[in-house]
Amino acid sequence: MKRLDFLKIGSLFGIGSAFGTIASARHSETPHADWTSKINAAGITGSAFDLKAEKIDRVRVAIIGLGNRGQSLIEMLQWLVQEGHAEITAISDINPTKIEKAKERIAAFQSNQPVTFSGSDASWQDAMRTEIADLALICTPWEWHAQMAKTAMNNGLHAASEVPIAYTVEDSLELIQIAEATNRHCIMLENCCYNREELWILNMIQAGVFGTLTHAECAYLHDLRQLMIDPVYYEDRWRLKHHLQRNGNLYTTHGLGPVCMYFDILRGDTLTHLTSMSSKEAALSEALANTADEELKEMGKRVQCGDVNTTLIGTAKGRSIMLQFDVHSGRPYNRLDKVIGSKATHYGYPSRLYIDEGPHWGGHAWLEGSEKSEYMDRYEHPVWSRLQQLAADHKQGHGGMDFVMMYRLIRCLNLGESLDLNVYDGALWSLVGALSEESVKLGSSRVDIPDLTNGRWNTAVPHPVHRDWI
Ligand SMILES: NC(=O)c1ccc[n+]([C@@H]2O[C@H](COP(=O)([O-])OP(=O)(O)OC[C@H]3O[C@@H](n4cnc5c(N)ncnc54)[C@H](O)[C@@H]3O)[C@@H](O)[C@H]2O)c1
């Protein structure tokens, strides 16, 4: 790919096939030192930081992509639809079977049937019209997220995309430019920010339990080999194809998102630089080689992504983050969720809390029994306390965090409030993935992380997720 001016990238990328888009969006050859001048030239102002849009009493939702995630997010909307806060007005997928499945699921709780858009990989564009929807909920493979979100905003809709919302520097910048130009919300749906444990830790941090925060370790460690190899689990094995073409951290945000909230990233601190190293690749290619399928065996010879990617990230306030990605190796699921401060430390999987002051100072042991429960009860996040029963009653995904995420998004739109996460959060967390690939390509060299907010990050403000009245 030739060096591209990202201002023209939307028209240059155009609307292509999914596979063609992976190839064209893969790697920018722009040296990282140049990005700051590109950002300056882009005229990013930070104006969409606390963006509030018009109140929408009943949010009309167009769901694009009805695979595993799209079907599951339909369920997250059930209570909101039944309460009159939202309506699913359009659905789109290239696979007609998935359209039928979604229609059945929606009919179980909504009397109006959504308009359907299928037939080609460009049919989704017809759903992105303000006569049809207020919000595009994007649950497609990664290579579609940025262009679908950009089209939604350009057509007057708010955009909410599954993770990551982008994986190139150019797309990350252009999402911000368009959000600023159109005054449309653009949120990346990072559900782990709403998990009970993460919200509890955030609340303890806010209350000063951790003292001065210094370091965090986070990850996405999830053995996906069987699912990536499965012929139908991911439509057209889209996820496997990314691993044949890219090397770095391809899925940063489940681990990094919550840590950025802990560290007030973009609300008093920011990510400044990173270095990334990928290990040797073995587990995925061996799994592919061990199948009986010739096409998969051949794919096994082309895996680019190392098994374990480790990225070290520095912040403007001198904190450090260790971020890992591994979906090849066999081991139990883990996001690490480690955060270290001058007065306390938390390790996740399983959750362990160490308090380093008062009677506990220098005690060298995790809190146990009633001592741990006391902290859990005292610092349960108010947003979780208020919504947990509703989430439990409706058996809402991933232990409740998916429901809380969807509730907050729709209610903020109903009330005309700014969203919990803005376009800068999503773009930055995604950009770390793009820059990890860049660093790996450069032999693990340091790569600077550009400021996407025009200096706005340096203003300390409480995180909007603490607004417990929404
Ligand atoms: N946040 C989470 O916990 C979580 C969990 C699972 C998946 N995800 C994310 O959700 C997204 C989808 O993953 P998935 O597991 O549902 O994959 P999937 O393959 O099951 O679903 C993707 C769907 O998009 C459809 N699609 C592809 N191109 C399209 C196009 N041009 N127009 C309309 N539809 C199109 C496919 O037919 C498929 O049904 C990914 O970004 C993934 O990372 C997030």
The ligand as an ORCA input file, in Angstrom:
! r2SCAN-3c Opt
* xyz 0 1
  N     -17.551     -7.562     23.238
  C     -17.616     -8.880     23.249
  O     -17.666     -9.508     24.298
  C     -17.643     -9.599     21.953
  C     -17.992    -10.945     21.897
  C     -18.038    -11.559     20.647
  C     -17.727    -10.847     19.506
  N     -17.380     -9.538     19.600
  C     -17.093     -8.758     18.395
  O     -18.271     -8.721     17.607
  C     -17.942     -8.696     16.237
  C     -18.632     -9.844     15.514
  O     -18.146    -11.076     16.020
  P     -19.019    -12.390     15.922
  O     -18.431    -13.371     16.852
  O     -20.461    -12.031     16.091
  O     -18.730    -12.836     14.413
  P     -19.752    -13.575     13.435
  O     -18.983    -14.033     12.277
  O     -20.562    -14.565     14.210
  O     -20.736    -12.400     13.026
  C     -20.431    -11.421     12.082
  C     -21.661    -11.249     11.218
  O     -21.453    -10.145     10.340
  C     -22.007    -10.510      9.092
  N     -21.410     -9.687      8.040
  C     -20.191     -9.783      7.472
  N     -20.018     -8.810      6.562
  C     -21.175     -8.118      6.525
  C     -21.632     -7.025      5.752
  N     -20.859     -6.429      4.846
  N     -22.894     -6.579      5.960
  C     -23.702     -7.161      6.887
  N     -23.315     -8.208      7.644
  C     -22.073     -8.678      7.449
  C     -21.698    -12.001      8.951
  O     -22.518    -12.641      8.022
  C     -21.933    -12.479     10.370
  O     -23.246    -12.934     10.589
  C     -16.428     -8.741     16.186
  O     -15.948     -7.445     16.117
  C     -16.032     -9.347     17.504
  O     -14.749     -8.960     17.898
  C     -17.342     -8.917     20.798
*
